[in-house]
Amino acid sequence: MRPITPVSQSLNDIEAFLGLEVSGSNLLITGITAHSGEVLPGDLFIALSGATPQSRHGAEFIAEALSAGAVAVLTDGKNELSSTRVPVLILNSAERFIGDLTSWFYGHPSRQMVTVGITGTNGKTTTASLLHQLWTLSDREAGFIGTLGIDLGAEHFSGTHTTPDATSLQSTLGAMAERHLTHVVMEVSSHALAQHRASGTRFSMVGFTHLSQDHLDFHGDMESYFQAKARLFTLEYADLAFINIDSSYGVRLLESVSIPVVTLSHYDPKANWHIVHSHPTDSGYDIAIRGLGGILIEGFLPLIGRHNLENALMAIAMAVESGVDPLLISSRMRELRGVPGRLEMIDVGQDFTAVVDFAHSPSSVEAVLQTLREITPGKIIAVLGCGGDRDRTKRPLMGSALLSYSDHAIFTSDNPRSEDPTEILREMTSGIALLPTSLVQIDRRAAITRAVSLAMPGDCVVVLGKGHEVGQEIKGTKHPFDDRIELARAIGGSK
């Protein structure tokens, strides 16, 4: 999306901003995009290398962009260009500057709002959603950018990435500022930081939930993964850091960060914000939170799972820092809602618990199953797959977590993408001894049906890995598939 109010900069000014030789052209640029399908007349088209070696170079789409009305092209010079009838700007390592360029073009929109970024392996979506809800409950005009899409005030738009590409992010922030939103929270992925997608964004606050193994197909190792996350906690991006210090990576980040820090902990009373007590009920927790200056916030949090206590702790601390009254948080905390596809209960009148969750890393699988164990008097029947074309090293770890923390472990497909699902399942189960109660079922729908058939009163059936997703990608085709619908259908068909 883009601002509605016309924006323009001369090509001369753009060249000067990028440090290029000024051509003397008074050509007006009225938009910037890296997507040929989104070009509008007057745009500068960004034609760069793709994010992976398999990606096509943006230069292949120049003709399409020109046909749509692009009046100039910015490229990295890594691909041979056919002759064009428009000015072409060539900038080495251009991907590093696109966010800054687009932010400048739209008047640095992130600086016009209270802009908050959340990063971490798990917890980004829930923490960001809870903060967004607290702002809304306190009558602030707020936006959200993340895995679930984009909320621009009361309007919702679908998204394709946790963090949009640099041009889309800045134009979206520009649209939010134009509509006088005062607050925006966004999830910031490690991929986005490594690829400079968040460049040009100024965050009032940034938060670190925790770090565990994931995305090593992209980063290579845990050190590179951590360093990518750590980039957000520098003066380049942010004014203030909120860091959960309950993990070794949180402690390490705290020791290396160069901006002011607020510490958070589930257990350590020396942290600036910590949980004093949390008494579980069948639908959430009665909690007390102590914050900076001795603030005490007490209330009922209607979310299950100890990891959600940590997500709520960070959201509440950031809400208070942004000016939300602690008394309002106490009185309205019970109105908070969980995120779709995160420990989402499916209830169609059955006599057992049914849950869908997005868990797709070893630590998140373990956390969800441990949470459900605490509230389940009977057996845990869990269904899990691993995505294709993603971190292969985590597959046996996820399989081990599934086997260790469930009574019936059902291994199945997730999004195989271009891979053979049989090979993915082989890697998931390698090195672990399957139990007589375990099952390997490639077909995800059949696996869910089988799980439901095993359930008795008091048991819990949990389907892991896809959460809110509504499709299953197989060999380049996305087929309609929603775990929530499939689980409900299986339960209905078993009655």
C-alpha positions as CSV (number, residue, x, y, z in Angstrom):
1,M,0.0,0.0,0.0
2,R,1.0,3.6,-0.5
3,P,0.1,7.0,0.8
4,I,-2.9,8.6,-1.0
5,T,-1.4,12.1,-0.9
6,P,0.9,12.6,-4.0
7,V,4.6,12.4,-3.2
8,S,7.4,13.3,-5.6
9,Q,11.1,13.8,-5.7
10,S,13.2,14.8,-8.7
11,L,15.7,12.3,-10.1
12,N,18.4,14.8,-9.4
13,D,17.5,14.7,-5.7
14,I,17.4,10.9,-5.7
15,E,20.9,10.7,-7.3
16,A,22.2,13.2,-4.8
17,F,20.8,11.2,-1.9
18,L,22.4,8.1,-3.1
19,G,25.7,9.8,-3.7
20,L,25.6,9.3,-7.4
21,E,26.7,11.8,-10.1
22,V,23.8,14.2,-10.6
23,S,22.5,13.9,-14.2
24,G,20.8,17.3,-14.3
25,S,17.4,15.7,-14.9
26,N,14.3,17.3,-13.5
27,L,12.3,14.1,-14.1
28,L,9.8,13.7,-11.2
29,I,9.6,10.3,-9.4
30,T,6.2,9.7,-7.8
31,G,6.8,6.3,-6.2
32,I,9.3,3.6,-5.6
33,T,8.8,-0.2,-5.8
34,A,10.7,-3.4,-6.3
35,H,7.7,-5.3,-7.7
36,S,6.9,-5.0,-11.4
37,G,3.3,-6.0,-10.8
38,E,2.9,-3.0,-8.4
39,V,4.4,-0.3,-10.6
40,L,2.4,2.9,-11.1
41,P,3.0,5.6,-13.7
42,G,5.9,7.8,-12.5
43,D,7.6,5.1,-10.4
44,L,11.3,4.4,-9.9
45,F,11.6,0.6,-10.4
46,I,14.2,-1.2,-8.2
47,A,15.8,-4.1,-10.1
48,L,18.1,-6.0,-7.8
49,S,19.4,-9.5,-7.2
50,G,17.0,-11.9,-5.5
51,A,17.3,-13.0,-1.9
52,T,18.5,-16.5,-2.8
53,P,20.8,-17.8,-5.6
54,Q,17.7,-19.4,-7.2
55,S,15.8,-16.1,-7.3
56,R,15.5,-14.2,-10.6
57,H,17.2,-10.8,-10.9
58,G,14.9,-7.8,-11.0
59,A,16.4,-6.7,-14.2
60,E,14.4,-9.5,-15.9
61,F,11.2,-7.5,-15.1
62,I,12.3,-4.1,-16.4
63,A,10.3,-4.3,-19.6
64,E,7.2,-5.2,-17.6
65,A,7.8,-2.3,-15.2
66,L,8.3,0.2,-18.1
67,S,5.1,-1.0,-19.7
68,A,3.3,-0.2,-16.4
69,G,4.7,3.3,-16.4
70,A,8.0,3.2,-14.6
71,V,10.1,6.3,-15.6
72,A,13.5,5.3,-14.2
73,V,15.3,2.2,-13.0
74,L,17.7,1.7,-10.1
75,T,19.9,-1.5,-10.3
76,D,23.0,-3.1,-8.8
77,G,24.7,-3.7,-12.1
78,K,24.9,-7.5,-11.5
79,N,22.8,-8.3,-14.5
80,E,23.2,-7.3,-18.1
81,L,20.6,-4.8,-19.1
82,S,18.9,-4.5,-22.5
83,S,18.6,-0.9,-23.8
84,T,16.0,1.1,-22.0
85,R,14.3,4.4,-22.9
86,V,14.4,5.7,-19.3
87,P,17.3,6.7,-17.0
88,V,19.1,3.9,-15.3
89,L,20.9,4.4,-12.0
90,I,23.6,1.9,-11.1
91,L,24.6,1.6,-7.5
92,N,26.9,-1.1,-6.0
93,S,25.4,-2.9,-3.0
94,A,22.2,-1.1,-3.7
95,E,20.1,-3.3,-1.4
96,R,21.8,-1.6,1.6
97,F,20.3,1.7,0.6
98,I,16.8,1.0,-0.6
99,G,15.2,1.3,2.8
100,D,16.9,4.5,3.6
101,L,16.0,5.9,0.1
102,T,12.4,5.0,0.4
103,S,12.1,6.2,4.0
104,W,13.5,9.6,2.8
105,F,11.2,9.6,-0.2
106,Y,8.1,9.3,2.0
107,G,9.3,11.7,4.7
108,H,10.7,9.3,7.2
109,P,7.3,8.0,8.4
110,S,8.6,5.7,11.2
111,R,9.8,8.9,13.0
112,Q,6.3,10.4,12.9
113,M,4.9,7.6,15.1
114,V,5.8,5.5,18.1
115,T,7.3,2.7,16.1
116,V,8.1,-0.6,17.9
117,G,9.9,-3.6,16.5
118,I,9.8,-7.1,18.0
119,T,12.3,-9.8,17.1
120,G,13.1,-13.3,18.4
121,T,12.7,-16.9,17.3
122,N,9.3,-17.3,18.9
123,G,6.9,-14.9,20.5
124,K,7.1,-12.1,17.9
125,T,3.6,-12.3,16.6
126,T,1.9,-12.8,20.0
127,T,3.9,-10.0,21.7
128,A,3.2,-7.6,18.9
129,S,-0.5,-8.5,18.8
130,L,-0.9,-8.0,22.6
131,L,0.9,-4.6,22.4
132,H,-1.4,-3.6,19.5
133,Q,-4.4,-4.6,21.5
134,L,-3.3,-2.6,24.5
135,W,-2.9,0.5,22.4
136,T,-6.4,-0.1,20.9
137,L,-7.9,-0.6,24.3
138,S,-6.4,2.7,25.4
139,D,-7.9,4.5,22.4
140,R,-4.7,4.9,20.4
141,E,-4.8,4.8,16.6
142,A,-2.4,1.9,16.0
143,G,-1.0,-0.2,13.2
144,F,0.4,-3.7,13.0
145,I,2.8,-5.3,10.5
146,G,3.7,-9.0,10.8
147,T,3.1,-12.6,10.0
148,L,-0.7,-12.2,10.2
149,G,-0.7,-9.3,7.7
150,I,-1.1,-5.5,8.1
151,D,-3.6,-3.7,10.2
152,L,-4.0,-0.1,9.2
153,G,-6.3,1.2,11.9
154,A,-9.5,-0.8,11.4
155,E,-8.5,-2.1,7.9
156,H,-6.8,-5.4,7.5
157,F,-4.6,-6.4,4.5
158,S,-2.9,-9.8,3.9
159,G,0.9,-10.0,3.7
160,T,3.5,-12.3,2.2
161,H,6.4,-11.9,4.6
162,T,6.8,-11.4,8.4
163,T,8.6,-8.2,7.5
164,P,7.8,-6.7,4.1
165,D,10.6,-5.7,1.6
166,A,12.2,-2.3,2.1
167,T,10.1,-0.4,-0.5
168,S,6.8,-2.0,0.7
169,L,7.6,-1.4,4.3
170,Q,8.3,2.3,4.0
171,S,5.3,3.0,1.7
172,T,3.1,1.1,4.3
173,L,4.5,3.2,7.1
174,G,3.9,6.3,4.9
175,A,0.3,5.3,4.5
176,M,0.0,4.8,8.3
177,A,1.5,8.2,9.1
178,E,-0.7,9.8,6.5
179,R,-3.8,8.5,8.2
180,H,-2.5,9.9,11.5
181,L,-1.8,6.6,13.2
182,T,0.2,7.4,16.3
183,H,1.6,4.0,17.1
184,V,2.7,1.0,15.1
185,V,4.2,-2.3,16.1
186,M,6.0,-4.7,13.7
187,E,7.7,-8.0,13.7
188,V,11.3,-7.8,12.5
189,S,12.6,-11.1,11.2
190,S,16.3,-12.1,11.1
191,H,15.9,-12.5,7.3
192,A,14.8,-8.9,7.1
193,L,17.7,-7.6,9.1
194,A,20.2,-9.6,7.1
195,Q,18.7,-8.4,3.9
196,H,18.4,-4.7,5.0
197,R,14.6,-4.7,4.7
198,A,14.2,-2.7,7.9
199,S,16.9,-0.1,6.9
200,G,15.5,3.4,7.1
201,T,13.1,2.5,9.9
202,R,13.6,4.3,13.2
203,F,12.2,2.4,16.2
204,S,11.2,4.1,19.4
205,M,11.6,0.7,21.1
206,V,12.8,-2.7,20.1
207,G,12.2,-6.0,21.9
208,F,14.1,-9.3,22.0
209,T,12.0,-12.3,23.1
210,H,14.5,-15.2,22.9
211,L,16.6,-17.2,20.4
212,S,16.5,-20.9,19.6
213,Q,17.4,-23.0,16.6
214,D,15.6,-22.0,13.4
215,H,16.4,-20.6,9.9
216,L,19.9,-22.1,9.8
217,D,19.3,-22.9,6.2
218,F,19.6,-19.2,5.6
219,H,22.0,-18.0,8.4
220,G,24.3,-21.1,8.4
221,D,24.9,-21.3,12.1
222,M,23.5,-19.9,15.4
223,E,26.2,-17.3,15.7
224,S,25.2,-15.7,12.4
225,Y,21.5,-16.0,13.4
226,F,22.2,-14.2,16.7
227,Q,24.3,-11.5,15.0
228,A,21.5,-10.8,12.5
229,K,19.0,-10.3,15.4
230,A,21.5,-8.2,17.3
231,R,21.7,-5.6,14.5
232,L,18.3,-4.3,15.6
233,F,19.7,-3.3,19.0
234,T,22.0,-0.6,17.7
235,L,21.8,3.2,17.3
236,E,21.3,2.6,13.6
237,Y,17.8,1.4,14.3
238,A,16.6,2.1,17.8
239,D,16.4,4.4,20.9
240,L,15.5,1.9,23.6
241,A,15.8,-1.9,24.0
242,F,13.6,-4.3,25.9
243,I,15.4,-7.6,26.4
244,N,14.2,-10.9,28.0
245,I,17.2,-12.1,30.0
246,D,15.9,-15.5,30.8
247,S,17.9,-17.1,28.1
248,S,21.7,-17.1,27.5
249,Y,21.3,-15.2,24.2
250,G,19.3,-12.5,26.1
251,V,22.1,-12.1,28.6
252,R,24.6,-12.0,25.9
253,L,22.7,-9.3,24.0
254,L,22.3,-7.3,27.2
255,E,26.1,-7.3,27.7
256,S,26.8,-6.1,24.1
257,V,24.0,-3.7,23.4
258,S,25.0,0.0,22.9
259,I,21.6,1.7,23.5
260,P,19.6,2.1,26.8
261,V,18.1,-1.2,28.0
262,V,15.0,-2.3,30.0
263,T,15.4,-5.9,31.2
264,L,12.5,-8.4,31.6
265,S,12.4,-11.8,33.3
266,H,9.8,-14.3,34.2
267,Y,11.8,-15.3,37.3
268,D,14.5,-12.8,38.2
269,P,13.2,-10.1,40.6
270,K,16.2,-7.9,39.8
271,A,15.0,-7.4,36.2
272,N,13.3,-4.0,35.5
273,W,10.1,-5.9,34.8
274,H,9.3,-9.3,36.2
275,I,6.4,-11.5,37.1
276,V,5.7,-11.6,40.8
277,H,3.3,-14.5,40.6
278,S,1.1,-16.3,38.1
279,H,-1.7,-18.6,39.2
280,P,-3.0,-20.8,36.4
281,T,-6.7,-21.4,35.8
282,D,-8.3,-23.5,33.1
283,S,-8.5,-20.4,30.8
284,G,-5.4,-18.3,31.7
285,Y,-3.5,-16.8,34.6
286,D,-4.1,-14.5,37.5
287,I,-0.9,-12.5,37.4
288,A,1.0,-9.7,39.1
289,I,3.7,-7.9,37.3
290,R,6.3,-5.5,38.9
291,G,7.8,-2.8,36.7
292,L,10.0,0.2,36.6
293,G,9.5,2.6,39.5
294,G,7.7,0.0,41.6
295,I,4.7,-0.2,39.3
296,L,2.4,-3.1,40.2
297,I,0.0,-4.4,37.5
298,E,-2.4,-7.2,38.6
299,G,-5.1,-8.8,36.5
300,F,-6.3,-11.9,34.6
301,L,-4.5,-12.9,31.5
302,P,-6.9,-15.0,29.3
303,L,-4.1,-16.9,27.5
304,I,-2.7,-20.3,28.3
305,G,1.0,-21.3,28.2
306,R,3.9,-20.1,30.3
307,H,5.6,-18.6,27.2
308,N,2.5,-16.3,26.8
309,L,3.3,-14.9,30.3
310,E,6.6,-13.7,28.9
311,N,5.0,-12.4,25.7
312,A,2.5,-10.5,27.8
313,L,5.2,-9.2,30.1
314,M,7.0,-7.6,27.2
315,A,3.9,-6.2,25.6
316,I,2.8,-4.6,28.9
317,A,6.2,-3.1,29.7
318,M,6.3,-1.6,26.2
319,A,2.7,-0.3,26.5
320,V,3.5,1.5,29.8
321,E,6.7,2.9,28.3
322,S,4.6,4.3,25.4
323,G,2.2,6.0,27.8
324,V,-0.6,3.5,28.5
325,D,-1.9,3.9,32.0
326,P,-1.0,0.8,34.2
327,L,-4.5,1.0,35.9
328,L,-6.1,0.6,32.5
329,I,-4.0,-2.4,31.7
330,S,-5.0,-4.0,35.0
331,S,-8.7,-3.4,34.5
332,R,-8.8,-4.4,30.8
333,M,-6.2,-7.2,30.6
334,R,-8.9,-9.8,30.6
335,E,-10.1,-8.4,27.2
336,L,-6.8,-9.5,25.5
337,R,-7.1,-12.3,23.0
338,G,-4.7,-14.8,21.6
339,V,-3.4,-14.8,18.1
340,P,-5.1,-16.9,15.4
341,G,-3.3,-20.2,15.1
342,R,-1.4,-19.9,18.4
343,L,-2.8,-22.3,21.0
344,E,-6.1,-21.8,19.3
345,M,-8.9,-24.0,20.7
346,I,-11.2,-25.8,18.3
347,D,-14.5,-26.6,20.1
348,V,-17.3,-28.3,18.2
349,G,-18.9,-29.9,21.3
350,Q,-16.4,-32.8,21.6
351,D,-15.4,-34.3,25.0
352,F,-11.7,-33.7,24.5
353,T,-9.5,-30.7,23.9
354,A,-8.5,-29.8,20.4
355,V,-5.8,-27.2,19.6
356,V,-4.0,-25.8,16.6
357,D,-0.6,-24.1,17.0
358,F,2.0,-22.5,14.7
359,A,4.9,-24.2,16.5
360,H,7.6,-24.8,13.9
361,S,10.9,-24.9,15.8
362,P,12.2,-27.4,18.4
363,S,11.8,-25.1,21.3
364,S,8.3,-24.0,20.3
365,V,7.1,-27.6,19.9
366,E,8.4,-28.4,23.3
367,A,6.9,-25.3,24.9
368,V,3.4,-25.9,23.4
369,L,3.4,-29.6,24.4
370,Q,4.5,-28.9,27.9
371,T,1.8,-26.2,28.3
372,L,-0.8,-28.6,27.1
373,R,0.5,-31.3,29.5
374,E,-0.2,-29.0,32.4
375,I,-3.9,-28.7,31.6
376,T,-4.6,-32.1,30.1
377,P,-5.7,-35.0,32.5
378,G,-5.5,-37.5,29.7
379,K,-3.2,-38.2,26.8
380,I,-1.5,-35.8,24.4
381,I,-2.0,-36.8,20.8
382,A,0.2,-34.6,18.6
383,V,0.5,-34.1,14.9
384,L,3.6,-32.5,13.4
385,G,5.4,-32.0,10.1
386,C,8.4,-30.0,9.0
387,G,8.4,-27.6,6.1
388,G,10.3,-28.3,2.9
389,D,13.1,-26.0,1.5
390,R,13.8,-24.8,5.1
391,D,16.3,-25.6,7.8
392,R,16.9,-29.3,7.6
393,T,19.0,-29.5,10.8
394,K,16.0,-28.8,13.0
395,R,14.0,-31.7,11.7
396,P,15.3,-34.5,13.9
397,L,15.2,-32.1,16.9
398,M,11.5,-31.3,16.2
399,G,10.8,-35.0,15.8
400,S,12.5,-35.8,19.1
401,A,10.5,-33.1,20.8
402,L,7.3,-34.5,19.4
403,L,8.1,-38.0,20.6
404,S,9.3,-36.8,24.0
405,Y,6.4,-34.6,25.0
406,S,3.4,-36.5,23.6
407,D,1.7,-39.8,24.3
408,H,0.8,-40.4,20.6
409,A,3.3,-38.8,18.2
410,I,2.0,-38.6,14.6
411,F,4.6,-37.5,12.0
412,T,3.2,-36.0,8.8
413,S,3.7,-33.4,6.1
414,D,3.7,-29.7,6.6
415,N,4.4,-27.7,3.4
416,P,6.7,-30.0,1.5
417,R,7.3,-27.3,-1.2
418,S,9.8,-28.7,-3.7
419,E,11.0,-31.6,-1.5
420,D,9.8,-35.2,-1.3
421,P,7.7,-35.5,1.9
422,T,8.9,-39.0,2.4
423,E,12.5,-37.7,2.7
424,I,11.4,-34.9,5.1
425,L,9.7,-37.5,7.4
426,R,12.8,-39.7,7.2
427,E,14.9,-36.8,8.5
428,M,12.4,-36.0,11.2
429,T,12.5,-39.6,12.5
430,S,16.2,-40.2,12.0
431,G,18.1,-41.2,15.2
432,I,15.0,-41.6,17.3
433,A,13.2,-44.9,18.2
434,L,9.6,-44.7,17.4
435,L,7.2,-46.1,20.0
436,P,4.3,-48.5,19.3
437,T,2.0,-45.5,19.8
438,S,3.8,-43.5,17.1
439,L,2.7,-43.2,13.5
440,V,4.1,-41.9,10.3
441,Q,1.3,-40.6,7.9
442,I,2.4,-38.6,4.9
443,D,-1.1,-37.2,4.2
444,R,-1.8,-34.4,6.7
445,R,-5.6,-34.7,6.4
446,A,-5.4,-38.4,7.2
447,A,-3.0,-37.8,10.0
448,I,-5.4,-35.3,11.6
449,T,-8.3,-37.8,11.2
450,R,-6.2,-40.5,12.8
451,A,-5.4,-38.3,15.8
452,V,-9.0,-37.5,16.4
453,S,-9.9,-41.2,16.2
454,L,-7.5,-41.9,19.1
455,A,-8.9,-39.3,21.4
456,M,-10.9,-40.2,24.5
457,P,-12.6,-37.9,27.0
458,G,-10.0,-35.8,28.8
459,D,-7.4,-36.2,26.1
460,C,-5.9,-33.4,23.9
461,V,-5.4,-33.5,20.2
462,V,-2.9,-30.8,19.0
463,V,-2.0,-30.1,15.4
464,L,1.3,-28.3,15.1
465,G,3.3,-26.4,12.5
466,K,0.9,-24.4,10.3
467,G,-1.3,-22.5,12.7
468,H,-3.1,-19.7,10.9
469,E,-2.0,-20.7,7.4
470,V,-4.7,-21.6,4.9
471,G,-2.8,-23.5,2.3
472,Q,-0.4,-26.4,1.8
473,E,2.4,-25.9,-0.7
474,I,3.3,-28.9,-2.8
475,K,5.5,-28.8,-5.9
476,G,5.0,-25.1,-6.4
477,T,1.2,-25.2,-6.0
478,K,-0.6,-24.0,-2.9
479,H,-3.6,-26.2,-2.1
480,P,-6.4,-24.9,0.3
481,F,-5.7,-26.4,3.7
482,D,-6.5,-24.9,7.1
483,D,-5.6,-27.0,10.1
484,R,-8.5,-25.4,12.1
485,I,-11.1,-26.4,9.5
486,E,-9.6,-29.9,9.0
487,L,-9.5,-30.6,12.7
488,A,-13.1,-29.4,13.2
489,R,-14.2,-31.6,10.2
490,A,-12.4,-34.6,11.6
491,I,-14.1,-34.1,15.0
492,G,-17.5,-33.7,13.4
493,G,-17.0,-36.8,11.2
494,S,-16.0,-38.9,14.3
495,K,-19.2,-38.2,16.2
